[in-house]
């Protein structure tokens, strides 16, 4: 928790409480610990990963494997569009990504293992039960040794819009550090719901209404710091103060971005709330997704640029395509979800390429499962564990590829299957020096096994 007290509290009290830390440590204490850890030559590469989790289970047919030569009840309900790669087509709701298909890679032989609603690609099953970012933090540390930036973060719609729905916890906790302990749990700005609020500002309650007040409070404290109010504090207390008011605070402030960049990422104008049918119980989820997805990716990029190692990004539960009382059928649902995804990911690709970050940041996009080969009577698709869509971009991997093939009906891998263990291995092989990880003293066997037992996706 990060607590700021109003002007009636002492400056010493301000610096003693809270911090970006977890597990009972203050930020000054964590910075001191991380400074010591930095001397131990952690086996960390200069890479970051953003894991965009498409919650609900996206369809392989209505995304990157349309199967338009299959029977009518199998092929994509939204048609296809040619891509930059000869002979490769995507679903027609992805024109911007189709034009950039030489910049990222698609896996058409990926399967997550079962058809259950859970978050197994991003949170390990079994006794460990930890977010991939928490596994990374167990090796890299909780905070950046120089800036104090959290090395593991989760971004939900409330990080952008405080009035959004709370993060969905029905099928697993994205912020779980499992058996690793709270010290390695993701930093969750504006988490809401039952998630821990990792960022708080205790000022006059009549003035603390939203993020603008928080930023204004930080700015005021920063001006006071410039006037010499930090005299007498030790090195790590001063570093904690300047970290909060400097790079970390700025990284979370989208107003620091150029207006044109914000507009390029913004998905809100693509699907207005009045364009979404209120007949579906997931109406508010569709609204949250369209209003926040682009800016969440922009915020994730800013965090990585400021030193964060692993960022989980997800919106509300929108990719469940049953065509029932809760969910729109595939064709209608993709109008709500496909266009924002196309816009946000293409903006991220173009932006990171222009900023020279395409080799440094790995973007992964997938969900918990895929969808049935046959469309149901309502025009939807049901749960399917045999195949699921997977997109990867950047991180120094080989881009412009389609990895693997699916069967004619799009239900199973026709080539060698790619599983969660291969995806996890690809992420850690990109971010860590795994031979050195194996030599780390005191690393739990479960962590080492999850990081090193799988083989990276062949061809990348």
N, C-alpha and C positions, 0 to 999 in steps of 0.2 A: 504494500500500500504506500502511496505517496501522499503525505498529508502536509498541506500548507495551512498555517494558522494566521489569523488576521493580525492587524497592527497592534492589538492589545496584548498579544503573546510575545515572548522574548525571541530575539533572533537566535539565541542559543537553542531554545525549544524548537524552533523551526528546523534547525539543522539536525537535531538529535532524533526526530521522529521519522518513521517510515523510510521511504526510499523506493527505488525500482526493484528492490530485492524481494525475494520470496523466502519462506522458511524461517522467518523470525530475524533475519539480518537487516541492519540498516544499509542504506546505499553507501555511506562512507565505509562501512565494514566490508561490503562486497567489493568495492573498488580496491580496498587494501588486499583482500584475498586474491582478486583477479590480477593485481600487479605482481603478487608472488607467483601465481600460476603462470603468468606470461613468461617467467624465467625458466619454466620447465619445458619449454618448446613443445607445446601442444601440437599434435599431428593434424593440423587444420590447413586446408588449402584456402586460397583467397577466392572463395566461391560462395554463393548464396543460393538458396532454393525457395521458390514460391510454389506451394502446392495448392492449386485451385480445385477444391472439391465440389463436384457437381452433385449436390445432395438430392437423393431420390432415385437415382439410377437412370442416366441418359441412354437413349436408344442408339445403337450402332447404325441403324438404317437411316435415321433422321439426322445423323451427324456426318460421319466420314466414310461410310460404306453403304451407299444407297441401294445397290443391287437392282438396278432398273431393268435388267434383263430377266429377272425372276417373275413369278406369277404375281398377279395384282394384289393378292392378300399378303404377299411377302414384301415386295419392294417398297421403297420410301414413299410415304404419303405426301411428301412435299416436293417430289421430283429431284432433279440433280442439276448440277452446274459444273462445267469444265474448270479445271484448276490450271495453275502455272505448269504443272508436270503433265507431260503428254500422256493421255490415256487414263488419267486419274480424275475422278469426279467426286464432288461432295454434295451434301444436301443443299438445296437451292437457297436456304436461309443463311448461307455463309459466303456471300460474294466477295467480301473483303479478305477473308482467310484464303479463299480459292486463289485470289490474285497474289498471295504471299506464300503459296505452298512450297516454294523452294527454300524458304527461310526456317521451316520447322519440319518435324517428322511425325507421322501417324503410325500407330501399331494396330494392325487389323487382326492380330492373333492373340489379343490380350483377354484374359479371363480372371475374375477376381476370386473365384472358388466356389461361390454359392449365390443363391438368389435372395438372400436375406437383406432386409433393411438394417444396415449397420455401417460403421465407418472403417472397415477392415483395411482398406488400402493405406490409411493414414494413421490409425491407432492399432498397435499390435494386439493380436488375440493372445489368450493364455494368461498366465499368472503375472506377466510383466505389465501388460495393459497400458503402454505408454505411447503418446504421440511421437511420431518420427522425429519431430523437432526436439522433444525431450531426450531422446536417445542421442541426438547430435549434441545437445547441451551437456550431457553427461561426459562427453569427450572434450568439447570445446570450452565449457564453462557457461555460467548463466548470463554474464554480461561481458561486453567488449572491454578489454583491459585498459584501453586508453580513453574511450568516450563514455563508458557506462551503458551504451546502448544494449538493451536486452538482445541476446542471441537467438531467442526463440519467442515467437509472437503468434497470436491468433487474431484475425480480423473478421468481425461479423458486421452485419448492416448497422448496428448501433455505433460502430466506430465512425460512421459517416453521418447517420441520421438518428439522433437519440430517440425519436418516436417510432423507430422500426420495431418489429417483433423481437422478443428475446431469442437468443440462439437456441436451436432445437437440440434437446438432450435426450429425446425418446430412444434413440438408437445408438447412443454412445456419447461420451464427453470428448470433444475436440481438445479441451484444455487438460486432459488427463496426463499426469506424469507416472501414474500407476505405482509400481513398487519402487520407482526411483526416488520418490519423495517430492514434496512441494518445491524444494529449491530448484528443480529442473522443469517446473510447470511453465507453460507458455504465458507470456505477458499478454493480457487481454484488455485493451483500452475500450471503455464503454461496453463491457461485456454484458451487463444487464442480466435479468433473470436470476438464477441461482449461481451464476458464475461470479467468482471473486471480482470485485471492482478494483482493478490494479492501479487506477489513476484517479485520485481524489484531490479536491482543492477545498479546504475548510476556510472560507472567508465569510463575510456577512451574508446570511442566507437570502437577504433581499436582493443581493447583487449576483449570486451564483445561480444563474438560470440555465446556462448552456456553455458550449465550448468557447464561445467568444469571451465570456466572462473569465474563463480559466486562462485563456491566452492573454487577456488584459491584465489579470493578476500576475502572471508570470512576467509580463513586460514591466510592470511597476516594480516588482522585486529585483528585476535585472538592473533597472536604473538605480535602485538603492545600493545594489552591489557595486556598481560602477562608482558610487560616491564613497566607497571605502567601508561599507558596513560589514565586510567580512574579516576585518582585522582581528587577529587573535585566534582564528580558527586554524586547526591543523591542516596538513596537506590534503588528506582524503576528505575532510569535511568541505574544504574549498572546492575540491574537484567535484564532489557530489553536487554542490550548489551550482557550479558552472555547467555541469553536465545537464542538469535538469533545465536550466534556463538557456542553454546553448543548443548544441546539435540535436539532443534527444527531443526537446520540446519543438524545435523547428521541423524535425522529421515528421512529427505528427500533425503539423499545421499545413494543410493543403493551400492556404492562401499564399504560402511562400513560392508556389509554382507560377509560371507564366500563365496568363489567362487563356492563351491559345492552347496550351498543353492540357489544362483542365477541361476545356471545351472538347478537345479531341477525345479524351477518355470518357466524358460524361455520357452515360447511357439513358439518363432520364428522359430526354426528348424523344427517344425512339419508340417507347411504349408508354403512353400517358395512362393514368389510372382510369380515365373515362373510356379508354379503348379496350379495357379488359372486362369480360363478362362477370357480373356479380353472382351468377348462378353457381359458380364453383366455390366450395368452401375454402379453397386455397387462393382466393382472390387477393388477400393481403400479402400472401407469400409472393405471388406474381408481381405485385406492386413493389415490394421491398427489393426483389431481384433486379427489376428494371431501373429502379431509382438509385441503387447503390453499387451495382457490380463494377462499373467502370472506375469509379473513384476508389473503390476498395483495391483494385489492381494498381492504381496510381499510388495510393498510400503504401502498398506493399513494396513497390519499386523504391519509394523514398526511404523506407526503413532499411532495405538491403543496401542502398547507396550510402546510408549512414552507418553501416556496419552490422546490421542484423543478419544472422546466418540462415535461419529457417522461418518462413512465414506461412502459416495456414490461412487460406482465404476461403470462405464459403458464405453463401447467402441463405435465404430461407429454403424450406423444403419444397422445391418446385419441379424436380425432374421425374416425378412419379406420374406416369402417363396412362393410367387405367381407363380413362373416360368414364369415371364414376361420379358420385356426388361431390367428391373432393377435387378431382383432377380433370382438366380439359383433355380431349382426345389429341392424338399426336399432331395433326395438322394445325389445329388452333393453338395448342400449347407451344409449339415451336415458334409461332408468331410472337408469343410473349417472351420466350426464353432464347431462341436461336439468334435473333437480331442483336440483343444486348451482348451475348457471348461473342458473336462475330465482331462486333464493334470494339469491345473491350480488349480482347486478345490481340486483334490486329493493331490497335493503338499501342498496346504494350510492346509488340514486336518492333514496330516502327520507331517508337520512342527509345527503347533500350539500344537498338542498333545505332540510332543517331547519337546517343550519349556514350557509345563505346562500351556498353554494359552487356552486350549479347554473349560475350565469352565468359562473363563473370556470374551472371544470374541464370539459373536453370528454372524454367517454368514447366510444371507438370499439371495436366488437367485430366481428371477422370472422376468417376463416381463409384458407388458401391457394387454395381452390377450393370448388366445390359438389359435388353428387352426381347420379348418373345419374337421368333421369326414370323409368326402370323398375327395380323391385326385382329383384335377382337371385334365383336359385333357392334361396339360403340365407336369404333375407329381409334381405339387406344391399343397399347401393348402392355403386357403384364411382366412380372419379374422373370428374369432369366440369368442364370449363373454361367451359362456356357460361353458367352462372349460379351465384351464390353469395349467401348471406345476409349482410346488413350492418345493424348497429344503431348509431345515434348518439344521444347524450344530452348536453345541457348546452352549455357554451361560448358561450352567448348566441345559439345558432342557433334556428331556428323548429322547435318540437317538436310532437308530436301529429299527425304526418303519415305517410302511406305514399307514398313517392316511387317513381314508375314502376310498370310492370306487366310481368308475365311472360307467355309464351305459355301456351296451354291445358294443355300437358303439362309446364310448369314448367322447360323446358330452355333457353330463350333469353329475352332481353329482348323484350317486345312494343313497349315505348316506347323512347325514346332510351337507349342503353346508358350506364351509369355504370361507369367503369373505375378502375384504381389511380391513374392520373394525376389524376382528379377527386377522389378521396379525399385524396390527398396535397395537392392544391391547397386543399381545404377545411380541412385541418389547419393549413397554413401561413397561410392567409388569416385564420384564427381567432387564431393565436398571434403573428403578426408584422405589422408595417407594411410590406407588400410594396413600395410605391413607394419607401420609404426603403431597403429592402434592395437594390433595384436601383442605388442610388447609393453603396453601401458600397465603399470602395476595397479592392482586394486580394482580393475574394471570388472564388473559382474559378468559371469559367464553367459547369462541370458542376453545381456547387451552385446557382447562380443559375437555370440551366435547369430543374433538377428542382423548384425551389420555385415558379417563375413560369410555366412553359409550359402547365400544365393549367388548366382552368376549374373553379372550385368547383361542387359538386353543386347543380344548379338547384333552387330552392324552399326551400333551407335558409337 
